[in-house]
Amino acid sequence: MTLMRVTMDCLGRAAMVLSGLLIGGVVQAQPLGLLDRNGSWVAIEPYGHNIVRVTLSLEKERVVAPPGYGFTASADADGWKHSVADSGADVFTSPAMSVEVKAQPRPGPPTQMQRYFASSLPPVSLVMRRAGGEVIVEMSGWELAPHTVNGEKTFRVGASFVAPVDEHYYGLGQNQEGILDHRGRTLDCKHNYDAPAGETVCVPFLVTNKGYGVIWDNPSSTVISAGLQGRTTWQSRVGERVSYFVIAGANADDVYAGYRKLTGVTPLPPKAAFGYIQSKARYENQQQVLDVAAGYRQRGYPLDIMVVDWFHWTRMGQLDINPVDFPAPAAMNKTLNDQGIRTMISVWPRFELESRYFNLLAAKGYFLKHQDGRPVDGLPVRNDRAGALLDSTNPEAREWFWGKIRDNIASQGFDWFWLDETEPDLVPDGYLYSIGSGDRYRNLYPLVHTQGVAEGSRRDRPNKRSLILARAAYLGAQRYGNLFWSSDIHPTWEALRAQVPTGLNFTASGLAYWGNDIGGWQWHTPADGPERKPLVDPSDARDVVGNYDDYPELAVRWYQYGTFTPTMRAHGLRKQTEVWSYGKEAEAVISRYLKLRYTLMPYLYSLGKRTYDTGAPFMRALFMDFPKDPKVFNIGDQYMFGPAFLVAPVTEQGRESREVYLPAGSDWYNYWTNEKLSGGQTVTVAAPIDVIPLFVRAGSIVPHGVDIPSTATPQALKELRVYPGKNAEFALYDDDGVSYDYEKGKGRTTRLKWDDKAGQLTTEGDKAVSRSVRELLQVVRAR
């Protein structure tokens, strides 16, 4: 058997062909290995001891080209070695893992069966192992099938991997069918506002319970079949190569550290982003905004951000503020700021034909286009003819857009921006971006669109952390300070149930800050009444809920769940969406959880700093923290919120109890009663309307803060609550909550350590906290 190999000198010459080529901010380095398998080119490119990129193509220049959009890391082959096994396989080894590209014999004349069935594509197979020999990934085949898409001769590209029977799959962005484990499912990975279960968002990052993840480097529409018929397959509609990364780790957090290294750091959002965000579709004028904010302050309820949603403008694409309804936006914002409240305003990338900038942008070529160069105007569905789409793949268009936001809107004192329609809503299939076919770059838009605003804001407002509310994401979108939400969902129990696994898969995709419209965005009146008697009296909320008798109960349960999501924001088409909108009984419970959110602010903000440092999400599906407990692998209706809390939302109408599985390997305290229970069992937990089942893992430290009206008010610690049973550590963090000084290490960190045997809490770091430990310490006594 003879194998063609490329020497390191040839490798260098191949890399020089594309020296200086820049895609997505990454300059290609020389791959560690470039192999020819009978005409199939294979590149092996490490990015650390536990991260490898594999690229395959029939064209050598394709496999030595850099990764696509979303990636920021440079290749790093330090510590890797290349050898040839007795079998003829090429083996690449690091202290953490190995990659074996199997030998392939030269093909002889085809048999009769092969003449009919065999592919002309020269086969490639490889296997990755941990240092101890355990198989991580085994690629069994790949695909490169020619076809024409959007007038472009291209290929359908794909790869297949062996799927062990005990492997489970998570991530891949947002799919709202209400299922956590993707095993046995086929997912159409593309941004789709009109998906039947709710908007889908493609982040092609698949994480497993086996301590590894795969990032698929292709922004076109991609179909993934996970664990079907013993294999997992990826198939993208447009491409000339297969390119993917494998990140291996000892635990889930190692995988997210790898994602962070490859695609960028998740910034620490301004502290206000961890507080309560009040929105509605829509507040029609500035007096309504001021009145709602005053309502929170008068009632003593905390509030951090007021949102001004769409149609505050005179026309779509004017990028202005209607002076009739908002005659003094700067004064409005100052009034709110004086109350410790910040503002966010919606800015859309759509431009009506009659808007003042349409002709200018069309002349510059800054719109998504037809093949003949005409701007695409509106959608052929949903009666949507409202304008052309800004081509945010064009950096000049992005810079122009931010400049108008800065000068026309931010100049009026608005703090942050809601970038709606970031899928984009105007689907690019069949059209052209400045960088190429809309089909080729189907899923890219939310990355580049938020990039322009984030980078512009960082440059022009250097002392104010950027914050963007965005409706879709792609690989690397986390680095632009985005809060993501699940789009325009329905106000139903079914939708609430689906939100829990939906959010867990989204955060499992490496994007920590996700939330949803508390209460649902759409509005309808159910055809039938509630199955059970409502647990909340709707009689004093008829003006808001109409005949939807169980809606106040739904709102209460949704707020309880929203208290334990990364972003807590109410929104909707209802006449009112404020805490007091659903009757006195609902208000009493909702306000309790709103205040609990702020009580836990020291814990929450410290989790945000941990995500900045590590890349790991803090709303976590149970597989992340309990990989040795097979019972958790498809539990999608409960989750960890940071290292301490196990959250089990009630998502069925009329229920006053629910079953909760307590993962094995730990004891658990009921947060409300302090009852201590052993892990590895399912328990029935009381859940009257004012209770969300909530447990704390033994060996946890949970800081609590005093009541504050918003995060603009410095918050003193109320107590440091310790749940004994194991040694515990917690890094308590605080800073000014507004500037980028945290990046320079100017925040205050106190390392809290609990010695369970000694029954003692010690501290390192911030002296102000250290001096108060004896007064603040509250050791929970099990009941």
C-alpha positions in Angstrom: 0.0 0.0 0.0 1.4 3.4 -1.0 0.2 6.6 0.6 0.9 10.1 -0.7 2.3 12.4 1.9 3.2 16.0 1.9 6.4 17.1 3.6 6.6 20.0 6.0 8.3 22.0 3.2 5.4 21.3 0.8 3.1 22.1 3.6 4.7 25.5 4.1 4.4 26.2 0.4 0.7 25.3 0.4 0.1 27.6 3.3 1.9 30.4 1.6 -0.5 30.3 -1.3 -3.1 31.7 1.0 -0.9 33.8 3.3 -2.7 36.9 4.3 -6.1 35.4 3.5 -8.6 36.7 6.1 -12.0 35.1 6.8 -14.0 36.1 9.8 -11.0 37.7 11.5 -8.7 34.7 11.4 -5.4 34.5 9.5 -4.6 30.9 8.5 -1.6 29.3 10.0 0.2 26.3 8.7 -1.7 23.1 9.4 0.1 20.4 11.4 -0.7 17.8 8.8 -1.8 18.0 5.2 -2.6 14.6 3.7 -3.7 13.3 0.3 -6.0 10.3 0.5 -6.1 9.3 -3.2 -7.4 12.8 -4.2 -9.2 13.7 -1.0 -7.2 16.3 0.9 -7.3 16.3 4.7 -5.9 19.0 7.0 -5.3 18.5 10.7 -5.0 21.7 12.5 -4.7 21.9 16.4 -5.8 24.9 18.3 -4.6 23.7 21.7 -3.9 20.3 23.3 -7.6 19.5 23.3 -8.9 21.3 20.2 -8.5 20.1 16.6 -9.9 21.3 13.3 -10.4 18.9 10.5 -10.9 20.1 6.9 -11.6 17.9 3.9 -11.9 18.8 0.2 -11.0 17.7 -3.3 -9.1 21.0 -3.7 -5.9 21.5 -1.7 -6.4 25.3 -1.5 -9.7 24.7 0.2 -8.3 22.7 3.1 -5.5 25.1 3.8 -7.9 28.1 3.9 -8.8 29.5 7.3 -12.0 28.8 9.1 -15.1 30.8 8.2 -17.0 33.5 10.1 -17.3 33.4 13.8 -13.8 32.3 14.8 -11.2 34.5 16.3 -8.5 32.0 17.5 -5.2 31.2 15.8 -4.0 27.6 15.3 -1.6 26.3 18.0 0.2 23.1 17.4 2.5 23.4 20.4 3.0 20.0 22.0 1.6 18.0 19.1 3.6 15.4 17.2 3.1 13.6 13.9 3.9 9.9 13.4 3.1 7.1 11.0 1.6 3.9 12.4 2.4 0.4 11.2 -1.0 0.3 9.5 0.0 3.3 7.4 -2.3 5.7 9.3 -1.1 9.2 10.1 -1.3 9.8 13.8 -1.2 13.3 15.4 -0.7 13.3 19.2 -0.9 15.8 22.1 -0.8 15.3 25.8 -4.6 15.4 25.8 -5.7 13.5 22.7 -4.7 11.9 19.4 -6.1 12.1 15.8 -5.6 9.1 13.6 -6.3 9.6 9.9 -6.7 6.0 8.7 -4.8 4.7 5.7 -6.8 4.2 2.5 -5.5 1.7 -0.2 -5.3 2.9 -3.8 -8.5 1.9 -5.5 -8.4 -0.8 -8.1 -10.9 -1.4 -10.9 -14.5 -1.2 -9.6 -16.6 -4.3 -9.2 -20.0 -4.6 -10.9 -21.7 -3.5 -7.6 -19.2 -0.6 -7.2 -19.9 0.6 -10.7 -23.5 1.1 -9.7 -23.3 2.1 -6.0 -19.9 3.4 -5.2 -19.2 7.1 -4.8 -16.6 8.7 -6.9 -15.4 10.6 -3.8 -12.2 9.1 -2.4 -13.1 7.9 1.2 -11.6 9.4 4.3 -12.1 8.1 7.9 -10.5 9.2 11.1 -10.7 8.6 14.8 -9.9 10.9 17.8 -9.0 9.4 21.2 -8.2 10.7 24.6 -4.7 10.2 26.0 -5.9 7.1 27.7 -7.2 5.5 24.4 -10.9 6.2 24.9 -12.6 7.1 21.6 -13.9 10.6 21.4 -15.0 10.9 17.8 -14.9 8.5 14.8 -15.7 10.0 11.4 -16.9 7.3 9.1 -17.4 9.2 5.9 -17.8 12.5 4.2 -19.9 14.0 1.3 -19.3 16.5 -1.5 -22.2 16.4 -4.0 -22.4 18.9 -6.8 -25.5 21.0 -7.4 -26.5 24.5 -8.2 -27.9 26.9 -5.6 -29.0 30.5 -6.3 -27.3 30.4 -9.7 -24.0 29.2 -8.1 -22.3 25.9 -8.9 -21.4 24.5 -5.6 -21.7 21.4 -3.5 -23.8 19.8 -0.7 -21.2 19.0 1.9 -21.4 16.7 4.9 -19.8 14.2 7.2 -20.9 11.2 9.3 -19.8 10.0 12.7 -20.3 6.9 14.7 -22.9 7.4 17.4 -22.5 5.2 20.5 -25.8 4.0 22.1 -25.1 5.9 25.3 -24.2 9.2 23.7 -26.6 12.2 24.0 -26.6 15.5 22.2 -27.4 19.1 23.1 -27.0 22.6 21.8 -27.4 23.5 18.1 -29.0 26.9 19.0 -32.7 27.2 19.5 -35.3 24.6 18.7 -38.7 25.0 20.4 -40.2 21.6 20.1 -39.8 21.1 23.8 -37.2 18.3 23.7 -33.8 18.5 25.4 -31.8 15.5 24.1 -31.4 15.7 20.3 -30.6 12.0 20.0 -32.9 10.3 17.5 -33.9 13.6 16.0 -33.2 15.4 12.7 -32.9 19.2 13.0 -33.0 21.7 10.2 -30.4 24.1 11.5 -31.3 27.5 10.1 -32.8 30.7 11.3 -36.5 30.5 10.8 -39.0 32.9 12.3 -41.9 30.8 10.9 -40.9 27.5 12.4 -44.1 25.7 13.6 -43.1 25.5 17.2 -41.5 28.9 17.4 -38.5 30.6 15.8 -35.4 28.3 15.3 -31.9 29.7 15.5 -28.9 27.9 14.1 -25.7 27.8 16.2 -23.9 24.7 14.8 -22.3 23.7 18.0 -23.2 20.2 19.3 -22.3 19.2 22.8 -22.4 15.7 24.2 -22.6 14.0 27.6 -19.3 12.4 26.8 -17.2 15.5 27.4 -16.7 16.7 23.9 -18.3 19.1 21.4 -18.3 19.5 17.7 -18.4 23.0 16.0 -19.5 22.8 12.3 -17.9 25.5 10.3 -20.5 26.3 7.7 -23.1 29.1 7.8 -25.4 27.7 5.2 -28.6 25.8 6.0 -27.5 22.5 7.7 -29.4 19.4 8.6 -28.1 17.4 11.6 -29.4 13.9 12.4 -28.1 13.0 15.8 -27.7 9.4 16.9 -29.9 7.9 14.2 -29.2 4.4 13.0 -25.9 4.4 14.9 -24.5 7.5 13.4 -24.7 11.3 13.5 -24.6 13.2 10.2 -24.1 16.8 9.3 -25.1 18.0 5.8 -24.8 21.7 4.7 -26.5 23.0 1.6 -23.6 25.1 0.2 -19.9 24.6 0.4 -16.7 23.3 -1.2 -15.2 21.7 1.9 -16.0 20.0 5.1 -14.6 21.9 8.1 -15.3 21.2 11.8 -13.7 21.5 15.2 -13.7 18.9 18.0 -13.2 20.1 21.6 -12.5 17.4 24.1 -12.5 17.9 27.9 -12.7 16.2 31.2 -16.0 18.0 31.8 -18.5 20.3 30.2 -16.7 23.4 31.3 -13.6 22.3 29.5 -15.7 22.2 26.3 -17.0 25.7 26.9 -13.5 27.0 27.6 -12.6 25.6 24.1 -15.6 27.3 22.5 -14.5 30.6 24.2 -11.0 30.2 22.9 -12.2 29.6 19.3 -15.0 32.1 19.1 -14.4 34.8 21.7 -15.1 35.9 25.2 -18.6 36.5 26.6 -18.4 40.0 28.0 -19.8 40.8 31.5 -23.0 42.7 30.7 -23.8 45.9 32.6 -25.2 45.0 36.0 -28.6 46.4 34.9 -28.9 43.5 32.5 -29.2 41.1 35.4 -32.1 43.1 36.8 -35.7 43.4 35.7 -36.5 44.6 32.2 -39.9 46.0 31.5 -41.2 45.9 27.9 -44.4 46.0 26.0 -45.5 45.9 22.4 -45.7 48.8 22.7 -45.5 52.0 24.9 -47.0 54.5 22.4 -45.5 57.7 23.9 -43.0 59.0 26.4 -45.7 59.7 29.1 -46.6 56.0 29.1 -43.0 55.1 29.6 -42.6 57.6 32.5 -45.9 56.5 34.1 -45.0 52.8 34.1 -41.5 53.5 35.6 -43.2 55.7 38.2 -45.6 52.9 39.0 -42.7 50.6 39.9 -41.1 53.2 42.1 -44.4 54.1 43.8 -45.1 50.5 44.6 -41.6 49.8 45.8 -40.9 47.2 43.1 -37.4 47.0 41.6 -36.8 47.9 38.0 -33.6 48.4 36.0 -34.5 48.9 32.3 -37.5 50.4 30.4 -37.8 49.4 26.8 -39.2 51.5 23.9 -40.3 49.0 21.3 -40.9 49.5 17.6 -42.9 52.2 15.8 -41.5 55.0 17.9 -40.2 56.2 14.5 -42.0 58.2 11.8 -41.4 55.6 9.1 -39.6 52.3 9.0 -36.0 53.2 8.2 -36.1 56.8 9.2 -33.9 56.0 12.2 -35.6 58.7 14.1 -38.0 59.3 17.1 -41.5 60.5 16.4 -41.6 64.0 17.9 -45.3 63.9 18.4 -45.3 60.9 20.7 -41.8 61.5 22.1 -41.4 65.3 22.2 -38.5 65.3 24.6 -36.8 61.9 24.6 -33.6 63.3 26.2 -35.6 64.7 29.1 -37.5 61.4 29.5 -34.2 59.5 29.7 -32.8 61.9 32.2 -35.9 61.5 34.4 -35.6 57.8 34.2 -31.8 57.8 34.9 -32.4 60.0 37.9 -34.6 57.2 39.2 -31.9 54.6 38.6 -33.6 53.3 35.5 -31.9 52.8 32.1 -33.5 52.6 28.7 -33.3 50.4 25.7 -34.8 51.2 22.3 -35.7 49.1 19.3 -33.8 49.7 16.0 -34.7 47.7 12.9 -32.6 46.9 9.8 -35.5 47.5 7.5 -36.0 50.6 5.2 -39.3 51.5 3.5 -39.1 52.6 -0.1 -40.4 56.1 1.0 -37.9 56.5 3.9 -35.3 59.2 3.7 -32.3 56.8 3.5 -33.7 54.3 1.0 -32.3 55.8 -2.2 -28.9 56.6 -0.6 -28.5 53.0 0.6 -29.7 51.5 -2.7 -27.2 53.6 -4.6 -24.4 52.5 -2.3 -25.4 48.8 -2.7 -26.1 48.5 1.1 -29.2 46.3 0.7 -29.8 42.6 0.2 -30.2 42.3 -3.6 -31.8 40.4 -6.4 -29.5 38.9 -9.0 -29.9 42.0 -11.1 -28.9 44.3 -8.3 -32.4 45.6 -7.3 -33.0 45.8 -3.5 -35.2 43.0 -2.2 -38.3 44.8 -0.9 -40.3 42.9 1.7 -41.4 39.3 2.1 -43.7 37.2 0.0 -45.3 35.8 3.2 -47.2 37.3 6.1 -48.3 40.3 4.0 -44.9 41.8 4.9 -43.9 44.4 2.2 -42.2 46.7 4.6 -38.9 47.6 3.1 -35.4 46.4 2.2 -32.9 44.8 4.4 -29.6 46.4 5.4 -26.8 44.3 4.2 -24.8 43.9 7.4 -22.3 41.6 5.8 -20.9 44.8 4.3 -18.7 46.6 6.9 -19.3 50.0 5.3 -23.1 49.4 5.7 -22.6 48.4 9.3 -20.6 51.5 10.0 -23.2 53.7 8.4 -26.0 52.1 10.4 -24.2 52.5 13.7 -23.4 56.2 12.9 -27.1 56.9 12.4 -28.0 55.1 15.6 -25.4 57.1 17.5 -26.3 60.5 16.1 -30.1 60.1 15.8 -31.0 57.9 18.8 -28.1 57.4 21.3 -27.6 61.1 21.3 -31.0 61.4 23.0 -29.8 59.5 26.0 -30.9 56.0 25.2 -28.6 53.6 26.9 -28.8 50.4 24.9 -30.3 48.9 21.7 -32.8 46.2 20.8 -31.7 44.9 17.4 -34.9 43.1 16.2 -35.2 40.9 13.1 -31.6 39.7 13.4 -32.4 36.4 11.7 -32.9 38.3 9.4 -36.7 38.2 9.0 -36.3 39.0 5.3 -35.0 35.5 4.4 -31.9 35.7 2.3 -32.4 32.5 0.3 -32.2 33.2 -3.5 -30.7 36.7 -3.0 -27.3 38.2 -2.7 -25.3 39.8 0.1 -22.2 41.8 -0.6 -20.0 38.8 0.3 -22.0 36.3 -1.8 -25.1 34.2 -2.0 -27.7 34.5 0.7 -27.9 30.7 0.6 -24.2 30.3 1.3 -24.3 32.7 4.2 -27.8 31.7 5.4 -27.2 31.8 9.1 -24.5 34.6 9.3 -26.6 37.7 9.7 -27.1 37.9 13.5 -23.3 37.8 14.0 -22.4 40.6 11.6 -25.4 42.8 12.3 -24.8 42.9 16.1 -21.1 43.3 15.4 -21.5 46.7 13.8 -23.4 48.1 16.7 -21.3 46.5 19.4 -18.0 47.7 17.9 -19.3 51.1 17.2 -20.7 51.5 20.7 -17.5 50.3 22.2 -15.5 52.8 20.2 -17.7 55.8 20.6 -18.9 55.2 24.1 -15.8 53.8 25.7 -17.0 54.1 29.3 -20.4 52.4 28.8 -20.6 48.6 28.4 -22.5 47.6 25.3 -25.7 45.7 25.6 -27.8 44.4 22.7 -31.1 42.5 22.8 -31.1 40.2 19.7 -33.5 37.7 18.3 -31.0 35.3 16.7 -27.4 34.2 17.0 -24.5 32.4 15.3 -21.1 31.1 16.3 -19.3 33.9 18.2 -22.3 36.2 18.6 -21.7 36.0 22.4 -18.7 38.3 22.1 -20.8 41.3 21.2 -22.6 41.6 24.5 -25.9 40.2 23.3 -28.9 39.1 25.3 -30.8 36.7 23.2 -34.5 35.9 23.5 -36.8 33.2 22.0 -38.8 35.5 19.7 -42.6 35.9 19.4 -43.9 33.0 21.5 -47.5 32.3 22.4 -49.1 33.0 25.9 -49.9 29.3 26.6 -48.9 26.6 29.0 -47.6 24.6 26.1 -45.2 27.5 25.2 -44.1 27.9 28.8 -43.3 24.2 29.0 -41.3 24.3 25.8 -39.3 27.3 26.9 -37.4 25.3 29.6 -35.6 22.9 27.3 -35.4 25.5 24.6 -33.3 27.8 26.8 -31.2 24.9 28.1 -30.1 23.9 24.5 -29.5 27.6 23.6 -27.2 28.1 26.6 -25.6 24.7 25.9 -24.6 26.2 22.5 -22.1 28.5 24.3 -24.3 31.5 24.5 -25.0 32.2 28.2 -27.5 35.1 28.1 -30.9 33.9 27.0 -34.4 34.7 28.1 -38.0 34.9 26.8 -41.0 37.2 26.8 -42.4 36.6 30.2 -46.1 35.9 29.6 -45.7 35.3 25.9 -45.7 37.9 23.1 -48.7 36.9 21.0 -52.2 37.2 22.3 -55.3 35.1 21.9 -58.4 33.9 23.8 -58.4 30.2 24.3 -61.4 28.3 22.8 -61.9 26.3 26.0 -61.6 27.2 29.6 -59.0 25.9 31.9 -58.9 22.2 32.7 -58.7 22.9 36.4 -59.9 25.7 38.6 -57.4 28.6 38.3 -55.1 29.0 41.2 -55.2 32.8 40.9 -58.4 34.9 40.8 -58.8 36.6 37.4 -61.8 38.7 38.3 -60.0 42.0 39.0 -57.9 41.7 35.8 -60.6 41.4 33.2 -59.4 44.6 31.4 -56.1 42.8 30.6 -56.9 39.1 30.5 -60.4 39.1 29.1 -61.9 35.6 29.3 -58.6 33.9 29.6 -59.4 32.8 33.2 -56.1 31.0 33.9 -53.8 33.6 32.4 -53.0 35.3 35.8 -51.9 31.9 37.0 -49.8 31.4 33.8 -48.2 34.8 34.4 -47.3 33.9 38.0 -45.7 30.7 36.9 -43.9 32.4 34.1 -42.5 35.1 36.4 -41.3 32.4 38.8 -39.4 30.7 35.9 -38.1 34.0 34.6 -36.6 34.8 38.0 -34.2 32.0 37.4 -33.2 32.7 33.8 -30.2 34.8 32.7 -32.4 37.6 31.5 -35.7 38.6 33.2 -37.9 40.6 30.9 -41.6 40.9 30.5 -43.1 41.7 27.1 -46.3 41.1 25.0 -49.2 42.4 23.0 -51.4 42.6 26.1 -53.0 45.9 27.1 -50.7 45.9 30.1 -47.6 43.8 30.9 -46.5 45.2 34.2 -46.3 43.3 37.5 -49.6 44.7 38.7 -51.5 43.9 35.5 -53.0 40.5 36.4 -54.9 41.2 39.6 -54.0 41.5 43.3 -53.4 37.9 43.9 -51.0 37.6 41.0 -49.3 40.8 41.9 -48.6 39.6 45.5 -46.8 36.5 44.2 -45.0 38.1 41.2 -43.7 41.0 43.2 -42.2 38.5 45.7 -40.2 36.8 43.0 -39.2 40.2 41.5 -37.7 41.1 44.9 -36.1 37.6 45.2 -34.3 38.3 41.9 -32.6 41.3 43.4 -32.0 39.6 46.7 -29.9 37.1 44.7 -28.1 39.8 42.6 -24.7 39.3 44.3 -25.0 35.6 43.3 -26.2 36.4 39.8 -23.6 39.0 39.0 -20.8 36.7 40.3 -22.1 34.1 37.9 -21.7 36.6 35.1 -18.1 37.2 36.0 -17.5 33.4 36.1 -18.9 33.1 32.5 -16.6 36.0 31.4 -13.7 34.1 32.9 -14.5 30.6 31.7 -17.1 30.8 28.8 -19.3 28.3 30.7 -23.1 29.2 30.9 -24.7 29.5 34.3 -28.2 28.2 33.2 -27.2 24.6 32.8 -28.9 21.4 31.7 -28.2 18.7 34.2 -25.9 16.7 32.0 -23.3 19.4 32.4 -22.9 18.9 36.2 -23.9 15.3 36.6 -22.4 13.4 33.6 -22.2 10.2 35.6 -25.9 10.1 36.3 -27.7 8.6 33.3 -31.1 9.6 34.6 -30.5 13.3 33.9 -29.7 13.0 30.2 -33.1 13.8 28.9 -34.5 15.8 31.8 -35.5 19.1 30.2 -37.9 20.5 32.7 -35.4 21.3 35.5 -31.9 22.7 35.5 -29.0 24.1 37.5 -28.8 27.9 37.9 -25.2 28.4 38.8 -23.5 25.9 41.0 -26.0 26.1 43.8 -29.7 26.1 42.6 -31.7 23.3 41.1 -34.8 24.9 39.5 -37.9 22.9 38.7 -40.6 25.3 37.2 -44.3 24.4 37.3 -45.6 24.5 33.7 -49.0 22.8 34.0 -52.2 24.7 34.8 -53.7 24.0 38.2 -50.9 21.9 39.5 -49.8 22.4 43.2 -47.1 19.8 43.2 -44.6 18.2 40.8 -42.0 15.5 40.7 -38.4 16.6 40.9 -35.4 14.4 40.3 -32.5 15.1 42.7 -29.3 14.2 40.8 -27.1 11.6 42.4 -23.8 12.5 44.0 -25.1 15.2 46.3 -27.6 16.0 49.1 -30.1 18.7 48.4 -31.9 21.3 50.6 -35.4 22.6 49.8 -34.8 26.3 49.6 -38.1 27.2 51.1 -38.2 24.6 54.0 -34.6 23.7 54.5 -35.6 20.0 54.4 -32.5 18.0 53.4 -32.9 15.1 50.9 -30.5 12.6 49.4 -29.7 12.7 45.7 -30.5 9.9 43.2 -34.2 9.9 43.9 -37.4 11.4 42.5 -39.5 13.3 45.1 -42.9 14.9 44.9 -42.6 18.5 46.0 -45.4 20.8 47.1 -45.8 23.7 44.8 -48.7 26.0 45.8 -49.1 29.0 43.6 -46.5 31.1 45.5 -43.8 28.4 45.3 -41.5 27.2 42.5 -39.7 24.0 43.5 -36.2 25.1 44.3 -33.3 23.1 45.8 -29.8 24.0 46.8 -26.9 21.6 46.5 -25.2 20.7 49.8 -21.8 22.3 49.8 -23.0 25.7 48.4 -22.5 29.3 49.4 -25.2 31.7 48.3 -24.7 35.4 49.0 -27.9 37.4 49.5 -28.2 41.2 49.2 -30.4 43.8 50.8 -33.4 45.2 48.9 -32.6 47.8 46.3 -34.8 49.7 43.7 -32.3 49.0 40.9 -28.7 48.0 40.4 -27.8 51.7 40.2 -28.1 51.6 44.0 -25.0 50.0 45.7 -26.2 46.8 47.3 -24.9 45.7 50.7 -24.8 42.1 51.6 -27.6 40.8 53.8 -26.2 37.4 54.5 -23.8 34.7 53.3 -25.9 31.6 53.4 -24.0 28.3 53.6 -25.6 24.9 52.9 -23.4 22.4 54.6 -22.6 18.8 53.7 -19.4 19.3 51.7 -16.6 21.8 51.5 -17.6 24.8 49.3 -16.1 27.7 47.5 -17.6 30.8 45.8 -16.0 33.7 44.1 -18.1 36.8 45.1 -17.6 39.5 42.6 -18.6 43.2 42.3 -17.6 46.3 40.3 -19.1 49.6 39.1 -21.5 47.6 36.9 -21.2 50.1 34.0 -17.7 50.5 32.6 -15.2 48.2 31.0 -12.8 48.5 34.0 -13.6 44.9 34.9 -11.4 43.9 31.9 -8.5 45.6 33.6 -9.0 43.7 36.8 -10.5 46.6 38.7 -13.4 44.7 40.2 -13.6 43.4 43.8 -13.4 39.6 44.3 -13.8 37.8 47.6 -13.1 34.1 47.6 -15.4 32.5 50.1 -14.3 29.0 51.4 -16.4 26.8 53.7 -14.6 24.1 55.6 -17.4 21.6 56.3 -15.6 19.6 58.9 -14.5 22.6 60.9 -17.8 24.4 60.3 -15.8 27.6 59.3 -16.1 30.1 56.6 -13.0 32.0 55.6 -12.4 34.7 53.0 -9.6 36.0 50.8 -9.7 39.3 48.8 -12.0 42.2 49.4 -11.4 43.3 53.0 -14.8 45.0 53.3 -16.6 41.6 53.0 -14.0 39.8 55.0 -14.6 42.0 58.0 -18.3 41.3 57.9 -18.2 37.5 57.6 -19.1 36.7 61.2 -22.1 39.0 61.1 -23.2 37.8 57.6 -22.7 34.1 58.0 -26.0 32.0 58.1 -25.4 28.2 58.2 -28.6 26.4 57.1 -29.7 23.8 59.6 -31.4 20.8 57.9 -35.0 20.0 58.9 
